[in-house]
Each structure stands twice: as C-alpha cells, then as structure tokens.
Amino acid sequence: MGSVADECLDVLQKDYDLSKDNAKTLFEHVWIHTFGIGALCATGVCDFSHEQIAEMLTQDFTAMMMLMKFRKWKK
C-alpha cells in the first residue's frame, strides 16, 4: 500500500506507543480483517450493516492492542 501504509504505521507508532514491528503487525491484521469483510460483502456472501462492520473492526483493533499492551507481546 506504499505511502498510505507508511503513514498509518507512523500514526500507530506515535499515537499508541508501538514499536515498528508491532505497528506493522497490528496494521496487517486489521487490514486483512477489513479486506475479508469487504470481500464477503462484495461477493454477496454476507450483508453486514455499517454498525456491524464498525463493531467487528473495533473489536479486532481493541483485541490486538490489548494483546500488545497488556501481555507485552513483542514480535
């Protein structure tokens, strides 16, 4: 994703005090989850509401952050 990914990684490192590796892991995980939801919706397999998608992405992001912060996960 080039410069967009680089900007996202910079923000994650700065705003959430993550290492470069953890920011990359978080970004990749959420991006893959987002892509999967988009593919399911685009192919008609699922018909999630905007609220459902927002909740799923919030849960994914929050779970990854908790794992990284509270379990001191290092990649």
A tleap script that builds the chain and sets N, CA, C and O, in Angstrom:
source leaprc.protein.ff14SB
mol = sequence {
  NMET GLY SER VAL ALA ASP GLU CYS LEU ASP
  VAL LEU GLN LYS ASP TYR ASP LEU SER LYS
  ASP ASN ALA LYS THR LEU PHE GLU HIE VAL
  TRP ILE HIE THR PHE GLY ILE GLY ALA LEU
  CYS ALA THR GLY VAL CYS ASP PHE SER HIE
  GLU GLN ILE ALA GLU MET LEU THR GLN ASP
  PHE THR ALA MET MET MET LEU MET LYS PHE
  ARG LYS TRP LYS CLYS
}
set mol.1.N position { 0.812 -1.193 0.000 }
set mol.1.CA position { 0.000 0.000 0.000 }
set mol.1.C position { 0.854 1.256 0.000 }
set mol.1.O position { 0.332 2.370 -0.010 }
set mol.2.N position { 2.146 1.076 0.011 }
set mol.2.CA position { 3.057 2.199 -0.170 }
set mol.2.C position { 2.980 3.265 0.902 }
set mol.2.O position { 3.022 2.971 2.096 }
set mol.3.N position { 2.867 4.511 0.459 }
set mol.3.CA position { 2.946 5.641 1.380 }
set mol.3.C position { 1.766 5.680 2.352 }
set mol.3.O position { 1.904 6.177 3.470 }
set mol.4.N position { 0.613 5.162 1.937 }
set mol.4.CA position { -0.536 5.126 2.852 }
set mol.4.C position { -0.224 4.231 4.049 }
set mol.4.O position { -0.485 4.597 5.195 }
set mol.5.N position { 0.330 3.068 3.774 }
set mol.5.CA position { 0.707 2.152 4.856 }
set mol.5.C position { 1.772 2.785 5.739 }
set mol.5.O position { 1.709 2.669 6.963 }
set mol.6.N position { 2.735 3.445 5.141 }
set mol.6.CA position { 3.790 4.096 5.916 }
set mol.6.C position { 3.216 5.149 6.853 }
set mol.6.O position { 3.633 5.255 8.006 }
set mol.7.N position { 2.263 5.925 6.359 }
set mol.7.CA position { 1.622 6.943 7.204 }
set mol.7.C position { 0.854 6.288 8.345 }
set mol.7.O position { 0.910 6.751 9.485 }
set mol.8.N position { 0.142 5.219 8.041 }
set mol.8.CA position { -0.607 4.500 9.079 }
set mol.8.C position { 0.336 3.942 10.137 }
set mol.8.O position { 0.052 4.031 11.332 }
set mol.9.N position { 1.437 3.376 9.713 }
set mol.9.CA position { 2.412 2.828 10.659 }
set mol.9.C position { 2.981 3.927 11.550 }
set mol.9.O position { 3.137 3.737 12.757 }
set mol.10.N position { 3.285 5.064 10.958 }
set mol.10.CA position { 3.794 6.195 11.747 }
set mol.10.C position { 2.786 6.635 12.799 }
set mol.10.O position { 3.155 6.893 13.945 }
set mol.11.N position { 1.519 6.722 12.417 }
set mol.11.CA position { 0.473 7.130 13.360 }
set mol.11.C position { 0.320 6.098 14.471 }
set mol.11.O position { 0.220 6.458 15.644 }
set mol.12.N position { 0.302 4.820 14.108 }
set mol.12.CA position { 0.171 3.772 15.128 }
set mol.12.C position { 1.337 3.809 16.114 }
set mol.12.O position { 1.141 3.661 17.320 }
set mol.13.N position { 2.538 4.004 15.601 }
set mol.13.CA position { 3.705 4.068 16.486 }
set mol.13.C position { 3.609 5.264 17.429 }
set mol.13.O position { 3.869 5.146 18.626 }
set mol.14.N position { 3.238 6.399 16.883 }
set mol.14.CA position { 3.185 7.633 17.660 }
set mol.14.C position { 2.003 7.652 18.636 }
set mol.14.O position { 2.181 7.868 19.835 }
set mol.15.N position { 0.808 7.425 18.114 }
set mol.15.CA position { -0.397 7.567 18.923 }
set mol.15.C position { -0.588 6.447 19.947 }
set mol.15.O position { -1.182 6.666 21.002 }
set mol.16.N position { -0.087 5.256 19.639 }
set mol.16.CA position { -0.292 4.114 20.532 }
set mol.16.C position { 0.998 3.596 21.142 }
set mol.16.O position { 1.010 2.555 21.799 }
set mol.17.N position { 2.081 4.324 20.921 }
set mol.17.CA position { 3.375 3.966 21.500 }
set mol.17.C position { 3.762 2.514 21.190 }
set mol.17.O position { 4.108 1.747 22.088 }
set mol.18.N position { 3.697 2.159 19.916 }
set mol.18.CA position { 4.043 0.812 19.478 }
set mol.18.C position { 5.399 0.813 18.794 }
set mol.18.O position { 5.821 1.807 18.203 }
set mol.19.N position { 6.065 -0.320 18.889 }
set mol.19.CA position { 7.294 -0.493 18.111 }
set mol.19.C position { 6.914 -0.582 16.641 }
set mol.19.O position { 5.750 -0.794 16.300 }
set mol.20.N position { 7.892 -0.421 15.787 }
set mol.20.CA position { 7.635 -0.513 14.349 }
set mol.20.C position { 7.079 -1.888 13.986 }
set mol.20.O position { 6.142 -1.990 13.193 }
set mol.21.N position { 7.651 -2.942 14.561 }
set mol.21.CA position { 7.184 -4.298 14.270 }
set mol.21.C position { 5.751 -4.521 14.745 }
set mol.21.O position { 4.944 -5.116 14.031 }
set mol.22.N position { 5.434 -4.046 15.950 }
set mol.22.CA position { 4.071 -4.221 16.454 }
set mol.22.C position { 3.076 -3.383 15.663 }
set mol.22.O position { 1.957 -3.831 15.411 }
set mol.23.N position { 3.461 -2.184 15.271 }
set mol.23.CA position { 2.578 -1.354 14.450 }
set mol.23.C position { 2.295 -2.054 13.120 }
set mol.23.O position { 1.165 -2.038 12.632 }
set mol.24.N position { 3.312 -2.658 12.549 }
set mol.24.CA position { 3.144 -3.371 11.276 }
set mol.24.C position { 2.232 -4.579 11.453 }
set mol.24.O position { 1.364 -4.829 10.617 }
set mol.25.N position { 2.421 -5.325 12.532 }
set mol.25.CA position { 1.576 -6.481 12.800 }
set mol.25.C position { 0.125 -6.060 12.994 }
set mol.25.O position { -0.782 -6.680 12.438 }
set mol.26.N position { -0.098 -5.012 13.778 }
set mol.26.CA position { -1.445 -4.511 14.007 }
set mol.26.C position { -2.080 -4.058 12.696 }
set mol.26.O position { -3.220 -4.417 12.398 }
set mol.27.N position { -1.350 -3.274 11.919 }
set mol.27.CA position { -1.859 -2.772 10.644 }
set mol.27.C position { -2.227 -3.930 9.715 }
set mol.27.O position { -3.306 -3.930 9.122 }
set mol.28.N position { -1.346 -4.905 9.586 }
set mol.28.CA position { -1.599 -6.035 8.687 }
set mol.28.C position { -2.817 -6.831 9.143 }
set mol.28.O position { -3.648 -7.226 8.325 }
set mol.29.N position { -2.920 -7.064 10.447 }
set mol.29.CA position { -4.036 -7.849 10.966 }
set mol.29.C position { -5.367 -7.149 10.696 }
set mol.29.O position { -6.307 -7.768 10.197 }
set mol.30.N position { -5.445 -5.875 11.022 }
set mol.30.CA position { -6.695 -5.131 10.812 }
set mol.30.C position { -6.977 -4.979 9.317 }
set mol.30.O position { -8.133 -5.058 8.900 }
set mol.31.N position { -5.946 -4.765 8.511 }
set mol.31.CA position { -6.141 -4.631 7.068 }
set mol.31.C position { -6.696 -5.927 6.480 }
set mol.31.O position { -7.621 -5.893 5.669 }
set mol.32.N position { -6.139 -7.062 6.882 }
set mol.32.CA position { -6.607 -8.352 6.372 }
set mol.32.C position { -8.053 -8.595 6.809 }
set mol.32.O position { -8.871 -9.063 6.016 }
set mol.33.N position { -8.366 -8.282 8.052 }
set mol.33.CA position { -9.732 -8.433 8.546 }
set mol.33.C position { -10.675 -7.534 7.743 }
set mol.33.O position { -11.753 -7.971 7.340 }
set mol.34.N position { -10.279 -6.296 7.512 }
set mol.34.CA position { -11.085 -5.356 6.738 }
set mol.34.C position { -11.290 -5.860 5.311 }
set mol.34.O position { -12.398 -5.799 4.780 }
set mol.35.N position { -10.230 -6.353 4.701 }
set mol.35.CA position { -10.318 -6.884 3.342 }
set mol.35.C position { -11.275 -8.070 3.290 }
set mol.35.O position { -12.081 -8.188 2.367 }
set mol.36.N position { -11.179 -8.947 4.290 }
set mol.36.CA position { -12.059 -10.108 4.340 }
set mol.36.C position { -13.527 -9.720 4.427 }
set mol.36.O position { -14.366 -10.288 3.729 }
set mol.37.N position { -13.836 -8.757 5.280 }
set mol.37.CA position { -15.215 -8.278 5.400 }
set mol.37.C position { -15.676 -7.691 4.064 }
set mol.37.O position { -16.790 -7.955 3.610 }
set mol.38.N position { -14.802 -6.891 3.439 }
set mol.38.CA position { -15.149 -6.298 2.146 }
set mol.38.C position { -15.401 -7.352 1.083 }
set mol.38.O position { -16.344 -7.233 0.300 }
set mol.39.N position { -14.571 -8.377 1.049 }
set mol.39.CA position { -14.738 -9.445 0.059 }
set mol.39.C position { -16.043 -10.205 0.297 }
set mol.39.O position { -16.753 -10.533 -0.653 }
set mol.40.N position { -16.356 -10.482 1.551 }
set mol.40.CA position { -17.606 -11.184 1.866 }
set mol.40.C position { -18.826 -10.363 1.450 }
set mol.40.O position { -19.796 -10.902 0.918 }
set mol.41.N position { -18.766 -9.076 1.694 }
set mol.41.CA position { -19.879 -8.194 1.304 }
set mol.41.C position { -19.963 -8.044 -0.211 }
set mol.41.O position { -21.054 -8.094 -0.779 }
set mol.42.N position { -18.820 -7.862 -0.868 }
set mol.42.CA position { -18.798 -7.640 -2.320 }
set mol.42.C position { -19.291 -8.856 -3.094 }
set mol.42.O position { -19.892 -8.712 -4.158 }
set mol.43.N position { -19.042 -10.044 -2.570 }
set mol.43.CA position { -19.462 -11.262 -3.265 }
set mol.43.C position { -20.862 -11.706 -2.873 }
set mol.43.O position { -21.371 -12.703 -3.384 }
set mol.44.N position { -21.485 -10.959 -1.960 }
set mol.44.CA position { -22.845 -11.279 -1.550 }
set mol.44.C position { -22.944 -12.409 -0.545 }
set mol.44.O position { -24.044 -12.868 -0.235 }
set mol.45.N position { -21.815 -12.863 -0.036 }
set mol.45.CA position { -21.829 -13.936 0.964 }
set mol.45.C position { -22.417 -13.427 2.276 }
set mol.45.O position { -23.150 -14.150 2.951 }
set mol.46.N position { -22.103 -12.199 2.635 }
set mol.46.CA position { -22.610 -11.584 3.856 }
set mol.46.C position { -23.170 -10.202 3.535 }
set mol.46.O position { -22.778 -9.564 2.558 }
set mol.47.N position { -24.070 -9.769 4.361 }
set mol.47.CA position { -24.668 -8.446 4.197 }
set mol.47.C position { -24.638 -7.744 5.555 }
set mol.47.O position { -25.668 -7.571 6.206 }
set mol.48.N position { -23.438 -7.345 5.964 }
set mol.48.CA position { -23.268 -6.688 7.256 }
set mol.48.C position { -23.712 -5.233 7.175 }
set mol.48.O position { -23.522 -4.569 6.156 }
set mol.49.N position { -24.299 -4.753 8.249 }
set mol.49.CA position { -24.639 -3.327 8.323 }
set mol.49.C position { -23.370 -2.545 8.644 }
set mol.49.O position { -22.366 -3.125 9.056 }
set mol.50.N position { -23.418 -1.248 8.456 }
set mol.50.CA position { -22.270 -0.406 8.804 }
set mol.50.C position { -21.954 -0.536 10.294 }
set mol.50.O position { -20.790 -0.528 10.693 }
set mol.51.N position { -22.992 -0.654 11.104 }
set mol.51.CA position { -22.799 -0.793 12.552 }
set mol.51.C position { -22.113 -2.112 12.888 }
set mol.51.O position { -21.236 -2.149 13.752 }
set mol.52.N position { -22.499 -3.186 12.221 }
set mol.52.CA position { -21.857 -4.479 12.454 }
set mol.52.C position { -20.382 -4.442 12.059 }
set mol.52.O position { -19.525 -4.946 12.784 }
set mol.53.N position { -20.101 -3.850 10.923 }
set mol.53.CA position { -18.712 -3.756 10.466 }
set mol.53.C position { -17.894 -2.908 11.435 }
set mol.53.O position { -16.776 -3.278 11.792 }
set mol.54.N position { -18.442 -1.785 11.859 }
set mol.54.CA position { -17.732 -0.930 12.812 }
set mol.54.C position { -17.440 -1.693 14.096 }
set mol.54.O position { -16.343 -1.582 14.643 }
set mol.55.N position { -18.390 -2.455 14.578 }
set mol.55.CA position { -18.196 -3.222 15.812 }
set mol.55.C position { -17.133 -4.310 15.632 }
set mol.55.O position { -16.285 -4.496 16.504 }
set mol.56.N position { -17.175 -5.027 14.508 }
set mol.56.CA position { -16.172 -6.071 14.256 }
set mol.56.C position { -14.766 -5.482 14.190 }
set mol.56.O position { -13.833 -6.031 14.775 }
set mol.57.N position { -14.614 -4.363 13.478 }
set mol.57.CA position { -13.291 -3.753 13.344 }
set mol.57.C position { -12.818 -3.170 14.671 }
set mol.57.O position { -11.630 -3.227 14.991 }
set mol.58.N position { -13.740 -2.614 15.437 }
set mol.58.CA position { -13.384 -2.103 16.763 }
set mol.58.C position { -12.915 -3.238 17.658 }
set mol.58.O position { -11.914 -3.099 18.360 }
set mol.59.N position { -13.617 -4.345 17.643 }
set mol.59.CA position { -13.228 -5.494 18.458 }
set mol.59.C position { -11.871 -6.036 18.045 }
set mol.59.O position { -11.049 -6.367 18.900 }
set mol.60.N position { -11.629 -6.129 16.753 }
set mol.60.CA position { -10.357 -6.625 16.234 }
set mol.60.C position { -9.206 -5.720 16.671 }
set mol.60.O position { -8.192 -6.193 17.184 }
set mol.61.N position { -9.374 -4.422 16.462 }
set mol.61.CA position { -8.339 -3.455 16.828 }
set mol.61.C position { -8.091 -3.492 18.342 }
set mol.61.O position { -6.945 -3.529 18.789 }
set mol.62.N position { -9.166 -3.482 19.118 }
set mol.62.CA position { -9.039 -3.465 20.570 }
set mol.62.C position { -8.361 -4.728 21.087 }
set mol.62.O position { -7.509 -4.659 21.972 }
set mol.63.N position { -8.732 -5.870 20.543 }
set mol.63.CA position { -8.124 -7.129 20.968 }
set mol.63.C position { -6.625 -7.146 20.681 }
set mol.63.O position { -5.831 -7.561 21.525 }
set mol.64.N position { -6.244 -6.696 19.495 }
set mol.64.CA position { -4.821 -6.662 19.155 }
set mol.64.C position { -4.062 -5.692 20.056 }
set mol.64.O position { -2.954 -5.993 20.502 }
set mol.65.N position { -4.655 -4.531 20.324 }
set mol.65.CA position { -3.991 -3.555 21.193 }
set mol.65.C position { -3.833 -4.103 22.608 }
set mol.65.O position { -2.783 -3.932 23.228 }
set mol.66.N position { -4.865 -4.758 23.116 }
set mol.66.CA position { -4.781 -5.334 24.461 }
set mol.66.C position { -3.695 -6.397 24.518 }
set mol.66.O position { -2.926 -6.457 25.478 }
set mol.67.N position { -3.634 -7.221 23.507 }
set mol.67.CA position { -2.604 -8.259 23.452 }
set mol.67.C position { -1.215 -7.638 23.458 }
set mol.67.O position { -0.328 -8.093 24.180 }
set mol.68.N position { -1.029 -6.610 22.661 }
set mol.68.CA position { 0.282 -5.978 22.559 }
set mol.68.C position { 0.652 -5.203 23.819 }
set mol.68.O position { 1.805 -5.239 24.248 }
set mol.69.N position { -0.305 -4.507 24.412 }
set mol.69.CA position { -0.018 -3.635 25.549 }
set mol.69.C position { 0.022 -4.377 26.881 }
set mol.69.O position { 0.956 -4.207 27.664 }
set mol.70.N position { -0.987 -5.194 27.132 }
set mol.70.CA position { -1.105 -5.797 28.449 }
set mol.70.C position { -0.370 -7.113 28.585 }
set mol.70.O position { 0.002 -7.502 29.692 }
set mol.71.N position { -0.158 -7.786 27.508 }
set mol.71.CA position { 0.600 -9.031 27.554 }
set mol.71.C position { 2.054 -8.798 27.149 }
set mol.71.O position { 2.861 -9.726 27.101 }
set mol.72.N position { 2.362 -7.555 26.865 }
set mol.72.CA position { 3.718 -7.169 26.474 }
set mol.72.C position { 4.227 -8.025 25.329 }
set mol.72.O position { 5.372 -8.477 25.325 }
set mol.73.N position { 3.338 -8.240 24.345 }
set mol.73.CA position { 3.677 -9.047 23.191 }
set mol.73.C position { 4.709 -8.329 22.344 }
set mol.73.O position { 4.532 -7.163 21.990 }
set mol.74.N position { 5.750 -9.005 22.030 }
set mol.74.CA position { 6.789 -8.446 21.173 }
set mol.74.C position { 6.963 -9.380 20.001 }
set mol.74.O position { 6.996 -10.601 20.146 }
set mol.75.N position { 7.071 -8.781 18.850 }
set mol.75.CA position { 7.322 -9.587 17.662 }
set mol.75.C position { 8.769 -9.507 17.320 }
set mol.75.O position { 9.208 -10.116 16.345 }
savepdb mol mol.pdb
quit
